[in-house]
Amino acid sequence: MKRRTFLKWSGAMGIPVIAGGIGTKMLVDHKEETEVVIAQEKEKVISTCSINNCGGRCVIKAHVKDGVVVRVSTDTQESGDFSTPPLRACVRGRNYRSMLYHPDRLKYPMKRVGKRGEGKFKQISWDEAIDIIASEVKRIGDQYGPESRYVNYASGQSWGLHGGKNAARKLLALTGGYLNYHNDYSSGAGNVATPYTYGTNNTGSSFDSLLHSKYIILWGQNPSEMIFSTPYRDYLMQAKKNGAKIIVIDPRYTDTAIAFADEWIPILPTTDNAMMDAMANVIVTENLHDQAFLDQYCIGFDGDHMPEGVSKEESLKSYLLGEEDGVEKTPEWAEKICRVPAEKIREIARDYAKMKPAALIQGWAAQRQAYGEQFMRGGAQLACMTGNVGKLGGWAAGTGYWSRSDIVYPFTFENPIKASIPCFLWTKAVEKGTEMTAQDGLQGTDKLMTNIKCIFNMAGNMLINQHSDINKTVKLLEDESKVEFIVVSDLFMTPSAKFADILLPGTTFFERYDIGVPWCFGDYVVFGDKAIEPLFECRDEYDVFAEVAGKLGLKEKFTEGKTTLDLVKESVERTKKELDSRFPTFEEFRNKGVHHFKFEAPLIGFKEQIDDLENHPFETPSGKIELFSKALWDMNRLDEIPAIAKYIPSWEGPEDPLIEKFPLQLISWHYKRRCHSTYDNQPWLEEAAKQEMWMNPKDAEKRGIIDGDRVRVMNERGSLFIAVKVTPRITPGVVGIPQGAWYTPDKAGLDQRGSINVLTSQRPTALAKANPQLTNLVEVKKA
């Protein structure tokens, strides 16, 4: 594809707005169409799949001629059939040939020769790299114990059956084990909080259920850019055509709001629960709640349905009416906190309660805040109060997982070590691992015997770029007495790759076999065929660690005699035999490239429980929905971990005194040109969607800033420089920087590219010990 064609196509497909995939075609001129037709006669088309961490899992077709990918296309299915929706690639996937043949690809294994983080390396042979890794794995395991070895959270090319993380884990498991992590960076607070209400995170419904919704609230959710699931936007568009009213609540007027919303409701970050509380107050005081539902399925709503030994004054209803603290949670009370007008809160509350079935779908951005657990449980409270749980067209809220795309994963192993840390606290485990306790989220043991001494960072930029407080992390990893050995595998010299001791050149999804499965929202799987052999000396991590295992006398135990293609074949064959007889054979799946699981009706979250609670109780201690959690009550930390979801004023929020020094709230979002930090070095994408900080005109005027100015953004953790986009599409008092830009410091250590994690905090959320990266106060000055 020519550059001018790419830019025309990117404008049509979602830059600046992605409205939906169905029926959208690439724009090319007639001459280019003719050239494509001629070229097709000589090309072999190989269907593969994006296994980046975007959640989409689209179909990407590599057109190969003489062993070279000459162009990329995508799913050609036309619109209209929602049982097999088209899985079209977005602008990122369509750009993937540029990733494959980028001149900066890592080409051979390397060994660090300068100070850690300088990015100075020398080429070495694969034999030497494998020898060093094998030696260090054994040395560190023998000297410090297996708990000293850690495979870092990563999500670049690692999604699939046998990605780099799992290959590294199996190697370490076979040599004594490694320190585990639990949870994730994306939905960490929600993953822990939602089960306290419902007993599970599987609270969502299949997206075809939305075709029956009359009212949809997208609260902090932006699928037009971050792509929860490839067909999701198509269902939203059809729901809108069917007459559903769609409301978007977000500090930004997002691409999703432009494409789908009947109304955008701007709100201050960290204040979502104040609005939720006020909506609940309206629903109760105007008698719009479903009392029969609450009586039958829930505990904790009112004083008549409290856990044994807990006063009725602790009920949700009592809190909303202010019976204990003397503060009724009215819309007027909430307006002063969240800035949403009181009458608008009333209107939304009434519509949500009356226009049934209604779906309140929560994005994960708003739970990446200091008290993000409250946001997820607060949404669930509203769904329960209105009886929208277990209903076609409703939505139970909370984390919202659902999936009907189960396959067998044959690459298995067992870690002898049971100790596990919250993934967000890995830097604490480097510095103070032996001091961590259950209060820090430590699981599987009472105490760690060692700090982390060895890190495997496979296809991920979390080591530096995507973790909070980059400056603090840089200083930590520069000290070689703390982490003694770091192995990184990647496609490029990323900010994290610069901190490797041994740096390995990984493979793209055009150079490997795999199966693409959507996150936790989907009913399809995509075959990941190998389009070409790996370029240069690049190797799949599975093959690399099989060789390392061989050096340690464990190759047969590692591979069990299987190649990566064997693993794909086994997954397909066992899925057909053990899970779904309608699943295609290996050759059928490979030839078709995608399989849609077929179902007679939509999946409705908690339908079994609502239809027959006696035989299908909720997976909570009480067997019911716990609007009041006795387990949280017993923790006795009610100021930060209340038993009912409620608004808690946030540190580095609008009520923090620090706002006098740093008067702007800073948020981030998943940008259309990147998948986290993947693709940030792609020039076409950068030209189509520049890295800019959004600022409201009112805030810009106060500071003498105009559109396009280069500004310095700062707080006590660091500073960065970035161009500013002055726009009314972000609420006053809030600035926003797209997350994922590669950390690029000057000689003074000041980031020049707008890498937001220079400014974010390593202080975790209260309950989950999770990522709070949207909780920041900053000041902005003209550079």
ZAMARGU-4260 file (C-alpha; in steps of 0.2 Angstrom, whole numbers, plus 5000, padded with zeros to 4 digits):
<rodrens>
0) 5000/5000/5000 | 5007/5017/4996 | 5008/5030/5009 | 4995/5042/5001 | 4983/5027/5000
5) 4986/5023/5018 | 4982/5040/5024 | 4966/5041/5014 | 4961/5024/5021 | 4965/5029/5039
10) 4954/5044/5037 | 4940/5033/5031 | 4942/5020/5044 | 4944/5029/5060 | 4956/5043/5061
15) 4950/5054/5068 | 4934/5043/5070 | 4931/5025/5070 | 4912/5022/5069 | 4912/5004/5064
20) 4919/4990/5053 | 4904/4984/5043 | 4903/4990/5025 | 4919/5001/5026 | 4931/4999/5011
25) 4948/5005/5008 | 4949/5020/4997 | 4961/5018/4982 | 4961/5026/4965 | 4957/5016/4949
30) 4975/5014/4943 | 4980/5006/4960 | 4965/4995/4960 | 4971/4988/4943 | 4988/4986/4949
35) 4981/4976/4964 | 4971/4964/4953 | 4987/4960/4942 | 4997/4957/4957 | 4984/4945/4965
40) 4987/4933/4951 | 5005/4930/4957 | 5002/4931/4976 | 4999/4918/4989 | 4986/4924/5002
45) 4990/4917/5019 | 4977/4921/5033 | 4984/4926/5050 | 4979/4935/5066 | 4985/4950/5076
50) 4990/4944/5093 | 4994/4961/5100 | 4985/4966/5116 | 4971/4976/5109 | 4957/4963/5112
55) 4952/4963/5094 | 4959/4948/5086 | 4955/4953/5068 | 4959/4944/5052 | 4975/4949/5043
60) 4979/4942/5026 | 4997/4942/5021 | 4999/4942/5002 | 5016/4933/4999 | 5026/4933/4983
65) 5043/4925/4982 | 5044/4924/5001 | 5040/4942/5003 | 5024/4950/5011 | 5020/4962/4997
70) 5004/4969/5004 | 4991/4966/5018 | 4972/4964/5017 | 4959/4959/5029 | 4942/4951/5031
75) 4932/4953/5015 | 4915/4948/5022 | 4901/4960/5018 | 4890/4967/5032 | 4873/4961/5038
80) 4875/4944/5046 | 4878/4946/5065 | 4880/4927/5068 | 4897/4929/5058 | 4902/4947/5059
85) 4917/4953/5049 | 4933/4954/5058 | 4941/4968/5049 | 4958/4975/5054 | 4959/4993/5060
90) 4972/5005/5055 | 4985/4997/5066 | 4983/4980/5058 | 4983/4986/5040 | 5000/4994/5044
95) 5008/4978/5050 | 5019/4975/5035 | 5028/4991/5040 | 5031/4983/5057 | 5038/4967/5048
100) 5050/4976/5037 | 5054/4991/5048 | 5073/4995/5046 | 5074/4995/5065 | 5070/4977/5068
105) 5081/4968/5080 | 5091/4956/5069 | 5102/4946/5080 | 5105/4942/5099 | 5115/4955/5108
110) 5124/4957/5125 | 5124/4973/5135 | 5142/4981/5135 | 5138/4998/5142 | 5129/5003/5158
115) 5111/4996/5160 | 5099/5007/5151 | 5112/5016/5140 | 5106/5005/5125 | 5124/4999/5121
120) 5125/4981/5115 | 5136/4970/5104 | 5131/4956/5093 | 5133/4938/5099 | 5129/4921/5092
125) 5114/4912/5097 | 5125/4898/5105 | 5132/4912/5117 | 5116/4919/5121 | 5108/4902/5125
130) 5124/4898/5136 | 5123/4914/5146 | 5104/4912/5149 | 5106/4894/5155 | 5120/4898/5166
135) 5112/4913/5174 | 5095/4904/5177 | 5105/4891/5186 | 5116/4902/5196 | 5103/4914/5202
140) 5091/4899/5206 | 5105/4891/5216 | 5111/4906/5225 | 5095/4915/5229 | 5081/4902/5227
145) 5068/4900/5213 | 5057/4914/5220 | 5071/4926/5215 | 5066/4923/5196 | 5052/4932/5189
150) 5043/4933/5172 | 5037/4951/5170 | 5019/4956/5164 | 5020/4958/5145 | 5007/4959/5131
155) 5016/4963/5115 | 5017/4947/5104 | 5015/4936/5118 | 4996/4932/5116 | 4992/4915/5110
160) 4996/4897/5113 | 5014/4897/5117 | 5020/4916/5118 | 5036/4921/5126 | 5029/4923/5144
165) 5023/4905/5145 | 5039/4899/5136 | 5050/4908/5149 | 5038/4902/5163 | 5040/4883/5158
170) 5058/4885/5157 | 5059/4891/5175 | 5046/4879/5181 | 5056/4865/5175 | 5072/4872/5185
175) 5064/4874/5202 | 5050/4888/5199 | 5048/4906/5199 | 5039/4920/5208 | 5021/4921/5201
180) 5011/4937/5198 | 4992/4939/5199 | 4980/4951/5191 | 4984/4963/5177 | 4987/4982/5173
185) 4971/4984/5162 | 4957/4979/5174 | 4966/4975/5191 | 4954/4985/5202 | 4939/4978/5194
190) 4945/4960/5194 | 4946/4960/5213 | 4931/4971/5217 | 4918/4964/5205 | 4918/4946/5213
195) 4914/4954/5230 | 4897/4958/5223 | 4894/4944/5210 | 4906/4931/5215 | 4914/4931/5197
200) 4921/4943/5184 | 4910/4935/5171 | 4896/4948/5172 | 4894/4953/5154 | 4883/4947/5140
205) 4887/4943/5122 | 4886/4959/5112 | 4871/4953/5101 | 4861/4955/5117 | 4863/4974/5115
210) 4852/4973/5099 | 4838/4971/5112 | 4843/4986/5123 | 4833/5002/5124 | 4846/5012/5134
215) 4864/5010/5134 | 4877/5019/5145 | 4895/5018/5140 | 4904/5024/5156 | 4922/5027/5152
220) 4922/5015/5138 | 4929/5019/5121 | 4929/5004/5109 | 4931/5015/5094 | 4950/5017/5098
225) 4955/5003/5110 | 4944/4989/5102 | 4937/4978/5116 | 4932/4966/5103 | 4933/4968/5084
230) 4914/4966/5080 | 4908/4976/5096 | 4906/4993/5087 | 4895/4984/5074 | 4883/4978/5087
235) 4883/4996/5095 | 4879/5004/5078 | 4865/4991/5075 | 4858/4994/5092 | 4858/5013/5088
240) 4849/5009/5072 | 4836/4998/5082 | 4832/5014/5092 | 4843/5012/5108 | 4848/5028/5116
245) 4866/5029/5119 | 4875/5040/5133 | 4893/5041/5134 | 4900/5047/5151 | 4919/5052/5150
250) 4930/5067/5153 | 4933/5067/5134 | 4922/5068/5119 | 4929/5052/5112 | 4928/5045/5095
255) 4915/5033/5102 | 4905/5048/5108 | 4906/5055/5091 | 4901/5039/5082 | 4887/5032/5093
260) 4882/5044/5107 | 4865/5053/5108 | 4873/5063/5122 | 4891/5066/5129 | 4891/5069/5148
265) 4908/5076/5153 | 4914/5071/5171 | 4929/5075/5182 | 4941/5059/5184 | 4940/5050/5200
270) 4922/5057/5204 | 4912/5044/5195 | 4905/5036/5211 | 4898/5053/5216 | 4887/5053/5201
275) 4883/5035/5203 | 4878/5038/5221 | 4867/5052/5216 | 4859/5042/5202 | 4855/5028/5215
280) 4848/5042/5227 | 4836/5047/5213 | 4831/5030/5209 | 4827/5026/5228 | 4818/5043/5232
285) 4808/5042/5217 | 4803/5024/5220 | 4811/5018/5203 | 4820/5004/5210 | 4815/4986/5208
290) 4811/4981/5226 | 4806/4963/5221 | 4822/4960/5213 | 4832/4967/5227 | 4823/4957/5240
295) 4825/4941/5231 | 4842/4941/5224 | 4852/4954/5234 | 4858/4957/5252 | 4863/4974/5259
300) 4851/4986/5250 | 4841/4990/5265 | 4840/4986/5283 | 4829/4971/5281 | 4842/4962/5271
305) 4858/4964/5280 | 4871/4951/5285 | 4870/4944/5302 | 4878/4955/5315 | 4878/4971/5304
310) 4867/4986/5309 | 4854/4991/5297 | 4861/5008/5297 | 4875/5001/5286 | 4864/4997/5272
315) 4866/5005/5255 | 4849/5013/5256 | 4854/5021/5273 | 4870/5028/5265 | 4861/5035/5250
320) 4849/5044/5261 | 4862/5051/5273 | 4854/5042/5288 | 4871/5039/5296 | 4883/5052/5291
325) 4869/5066/5289 | 4874/5069/5270 | 4861/5064/5258 | 4869/5059/5241 | 4858/5070/5231
330) 4862/5076/5213 | 4866/5093/5220 | 4878/5085/5232 | 4886/5076/5217 | 4886/5091/5205
335) 4899/5100/5217 | 4910/5085/5216 | 4909/5078/5198 | 4903/5094/5189 | 4888/5085/5180
340) 4873/5096/5182 | 4860/5090/5195 | 4846/5089/5183 | 4856/5079/5170 | 4860/5067/5184
345) 4841/5065/5187 | 4837/5063/5169 | 4850/5049/5166 | 4845/5040/5182 | 4826/5041/5177
350) 4830/5035/5159 | 4841/5021/5165 | 4828/5015/5178 | 4813/5017/5166 | 4819/5013/5148
355) 4821/4994/5151 | 4830/4984/5146 | 4845/4995/5149 | 4864/4991/5148 | 4877/5001/5159
360) 4893/4995/5152 | 4909/5001/5161 | 4926/5004/5153 | 4941/5000/5163 | 4949/5017/5162
365) 4939/5023/5177 | 4944/5009/5188 | 4963/5013/5184 | 4961/5026/5198 | 4965/5027/5216
370) 4948/5019/5222 | 4944/5010/5206 | 4936/4996/5215 | 4922/5007/5220 | 4918/5012/5202
375) 4916/4994/5197 | 4905/4989/5212 | 4895/5006/5210 | 4890/5001/5192 | 4884/4984/5198
380) 4874/4992/5212 | 4864/5003/5199 | 4861/4987/5188 | 4854/4978/5203 | 4843/4992/5209
385) 4835/4993/5192 | 4833/4975/5189 | 4844/4975/5174 | 4853/4959/5179 | 4850/4943/5170
390) 4839/4951/5157 | 4840/4951/5138 | 4846/4968/5133 | 4851/4972/5151 | 4869/4971/5158
395) 4875/4967/5175 | 4890/4980/5175 | 4906/4977/5184 | 4921/4970/5175 | 4910/4963/5161
400) 4919/4948/5155 | 4910/4935/5144 | 4917/4923/5131 | 4910/4909/5120 | 4927/4905/5112
405) 4934/4891/5122 | 4949/4881/5115 | 4961/4869/5122 | 4978/4876/5127 | 4990/4861/5126
410) 5006/4870/5131 | 5005/4867/5150 | 5016/4866/5165 | 5015/4868/5184 | 5025/4880/5194
415) 5032/4872/5210 | 5032/4890/5218 | 5015/4896/5225 | 5020/4913/5230 | 5012/4927/5220
420) 5013/4946/5220 | 5001/4959/5212 | 5009/4962/5195 | 5008/4981/5198 | 5020/4979/5213
425) 5034/4970/5204 | 5046/4985/5208 | 5042/4984/5226 | 5047/4965/5225 | 5063/4970/5218
430) 5067/4982/5232 | 5058/4976/5247 | 5051/4959/5242 | 5056/4951/5259 | 5046/4964/5268
435) 5030/4961/5258 | 5015/4954/5267 | 4996/4950/5264 | 4994/4969/5266 | 5004/4971/5250
440) 4993/4958/5241 | 5006/4944/5243 | 4997/4927/5241 | 5002/4909/5242 | 5015/4912/5256
445) 5017/4922/5272 | 5033/4929/5267 | 5045/4930/5252 | 5062/4922/5255 | 5071/4934/5243
450) 5069/4949/5232 | 5068/4948/5213 | 5085/4945/5206 | 5081/4939/5188 | 5068/4946/5176
455) 5062/4939/5160 | 5053/4952/5150 | 5046/4944/5134 | 5038/4955/5121 | 5033/4968/5133
460) 5037/4986/5137 | 5031/4985/5155 | 5049/4985/5161 | 5050/5004/5159 | 5038/5012/5147
465) 5021/5005/5153 | 5025/5005/5172 | 5021/5019/5183 | 5034/5032/5188 | 5047/5029/5175
470) 5061/5039/5183 | 5059/5029/5199 | 5060/5013/5189 | 5075/5018/5179 | 5085/5021/5195
475) 5080/5005/5202 | 5085/4994/5187 | 5101/5004/5184 | 5107/4997/5200 | 5114/4980/5195
480) 5115/4974/5213 | 5097/4973/5214 | 5091/4964/5198 | 5107/4955/5193 | 5100/4948/5176
485) 5087/4954/5164 | 5082/4945/5148 | 5072/4954/5135 | 5064/4948/5119 | 5057/4961/5107
490) 5055/4967/5089 | 5063/4983/5092 | 5075/4993/5104 | 5061/4999/5115 | 5064/5009/5131
495) 5063/4992/5140 | 5074/4983/5128 | 5088/4995/5133 | 5088/4988/5150 | 5092/4970/5145
500) 5108/4961/5149 | 5104/4949/5135 | 5093/4955/5121 | 5084/4943/5109 | 5076/4947/5092
505) 5058/4940/5092 | 5046/4936/5078 | 5031/4945/5072 | 5014/4936/5070 | 5018/4934/5051
510) 5033/4923/5056 | 5025/4911/5068 | 5011/4899/5070 | 4997/4903/5083 | 4979/4905/5086
515) 4971/4921/5091 | 4958/4921/5104 | 4949/4938/5109 | 4952/4944/5126 | 4936/4939/5136
520) 4923/4946/5124 | 4920/4935/5109 | 4913/4920/5101 | 4926/4917/5087 | 4944/4912/5085
525) 4957/4916/5071 | 4970/4905/5064 | 4987/4912/5065 | 4997/4905/5050 | 5015/4908/5047
530) 5016/4919/5031 | 5035/4919/5030 | 5051/4912/5038 | 5058/4923/5052 | 5069/4937/5045
535) 5087/4939/5049 | 5092/4929/5065 | 5075/4931/5073 | 5068/4917/5083 | 5052/4912/5092
540) 5054/4912/5111 | 5048/4894/5112 | 5062/4888/5101 | 5075/4899/5110 | 5070/4892/5128
545) 5069/4874/5121 | 5087/4876/5117 | 5091/4884/5134 | 5081/4869/5142 | 5092/4858/5132
550) 5108/4865/5139 | 5101/4861/5156 | 5096/4843/5151 | 5078/4847/5150 | 5073/4849/5132
555) 5062/4834/5130 | 5052/4839/5146 | 5051/4857/5139 | 5045/4853/5121 | 5037/4835/5124
560) 5042/4832/5107 | 5031/4846/5100 | 5035/4861/5088 | 5024/4876/5089 | 5014/4870/5073
565) 5011/4854/5083 | 5004/4864/5097 | 4992/4873/5086 | 4987/4856/5078 | 4984/4848/5095
570) 4974/4863/5101 | 4962/4862/5086 | 4960/4843/5087 | 4957/4842/5105 | 4945/4857/5104
575) 4935/4848/5092 | 4936/4832/5102 | 4934/4838/5119 | 4924/4854/5118 | 4915/4857/5102
580) 4912/4843/5089 | 4907/4857/5077 | 4924/4865/5077 | 4933/4863/5061 | 4947/4851/5057
585) 4965/4858/5057 | 4965/4860/5038 | 4947/4867/5037 | 4952/4880/5050 | 4968/4884/5042
590) 4960/4886/5025 | 4946/4897/5031 | 4956/4907/5043 | 4943/4910/5056 | 4929/4900/5065
595) 4914/4908/5072 | 4905/4898/5086 | 4887/4897/5082 | 4873/4899/5096 | 4854/4899/5095
600) 4852/4914/5107 | 4863/4928/5115 | 4873/4924/5131 | 4864/4933/5145 | 4875/4936/5161
605) 4867/4928/5176 | 4852/4921/5167 | 4853/4905/5176 | 4854/4913/5193 | 4839/4924/5190
610) 4829/4910/5182 | 4833/4898/5196 | 4842/4905/5211 | 4839/4890/5222 | 4849/4878/5210
615) 4860/4891/5203 | 4866/4902/5217 | 4878/4916/5214 | 4896/4912/5219 | 4897/4923/5234
620) 4897/4918/5252 | 4878/4921/5254 | 4874/4914/5237 | 4866/4931/5232 | 4872/4947/5225
625) 4881/4956/5239 | 4878/4975/5238 | 4885/4974/5255 | 4900/4963/5257 | 4903/4955/5274
630) 4920/4950/5268 | 4925/4968/5265 | 4917/4974/5281 | 4927/4961/5291 | 4944/4969/5284
635) 4940/4984/5295 | 4947/4997/5283 | 4931/5005/5279 | 4939/5022/5275 | 4947/5015/5259
640) 4938/4998/5257 | 4920/5001/5262 | 4907/4986/5262 | 4896/4995/5250 | 4902/5005/5235
645) 4903/5023/5238 | 4912/5039/5233 | 4929/5041/5242 | 4938/5058/5239 | 4954/5053/5229
650) 4972/5057/5233 | 4978/5067/5218 | 4960/5071/5214 | 4950/5087/5213 | 4948/5087/5233
655) 4966/5084/5236 | 4975/5100/5243 | 4989/5096/5231 | 4978/5103/5218 | 4984/5120/5223
660) 5001/5117/5217 | 4996/5105/5202 | 4979/5111/5197 | 4976/5100/5182 | 4970/5082/5183
665) 4979/5071/5170 | 4972/5056/5161 | 4977/5044/5147 | 4968/5033/5135 | 4972/5019/5122
670) 4976/5028/5106 | 4970/5023/5089 | 4988/5023/5082 | 4995/5011/5095 | 4991/4996/5105
675) 4998/5001/5121 | 5016/5005/5116 | 5016/4994/5101 | 5017/5003/5084 | 5024/5019/5092
680) 5038/5019/5080 | 5028/5018/5064 | 5029/5034/5055 | 5013/5032/5044 | 5003/5030/5060
685) 5012/5044/5069 | 5008/5056/5054 | 4990/5051/5054 | 4988/5053/5073 | 5000/5064/5081
690) 5005/5062/5100 | 4997/5077/5107 | 4991/5083/5124 | 4973/5088/5125 | 4969/5104/5134
695) 4952/5113/5136 | 4953/5131/5129 | 4949/5139/5146 | 4964/5130/5154 | 4975/5135/5139
700) 4970/5153/5139 | 4974/5155/5158 | 4992/5149/5153 | 4994/5159/5137 | 4995/5142/5127
705) 4988/5141/5109 | 4985/5125/5099 | 5001/5117/5093 | 5012/5125/5106 | 5025/5114/5114
710) 5022/5113/5133 | 5030/5105/5148 | 5019/5094/5159 | 5026/5092/5177 | 5023/5085/5194
715) 5034/5079/5208 | 5038/5063/5199 | 5045/5071/5183 | 5042/5081/5168 | 5039/5078/5149
720) 5037/5089/5134 | 5023/5087/5121 | 5014/5097/5108 | 4996/5103/5114 | 4980/5101/5106
725) 4968/5114/5112 | 4950/5107/5111 | 4933/5108/5119 | 4933/5089/5118 | 4940/5088/5135
730) 4932/5095/5151 | 4940/5110/5160 | 4952/5106/5173 | 4958/5090/5165 | 4972/5087/5152
735) 4975/5071/5143 | 4990/5062/5135 | 4988/5046/5125 | 4997/5032/5134 | 5011/5022/5125
740) 5023/5034/5118 | 5040/5028/5120 | 5050/5036/5134 | 5064/5047/5126 | 5074/5057/5138
745) 5086/5070/5134 | 5103/5071/5143 | 5094/5079/5158 | 5082/5065/5159 | 5067/5075/5153
750) 5056/5065/5141 | 5054/5073/5124 | 5040/5062/5117 | 5026/5063/5129 | 5028/5047/5138
755) 5014/5049/5152 | 5021/5036/5164 | 5035/5049/5168 | 5021/5057/5178 | 5010/5042/5185
760) 5011/5035/5203 | 5017/5018/5209 | 5005/5020/5224 | 4993/5006/5221 | 4974/5005/5223
765) 4968/5001/5241 | 4960/4984/5239 | 4967/4976/5223 | 4985/4984/5224 | 4982/4988/5206
770) 4987/5001/5193 | 4980/5019/5197 | 4988/5027/5182 | 4973/5039/5179 | 4975/5047/5196
775) 4987/5061/5193 | 4989/5080/5197 | 5000/5091/5185 | 5004/5108/5180 | 5007/5113/5162
780) 5018/5127/5156 | 5023/5134/5139 | 5040/5127/5134
</rodrens>
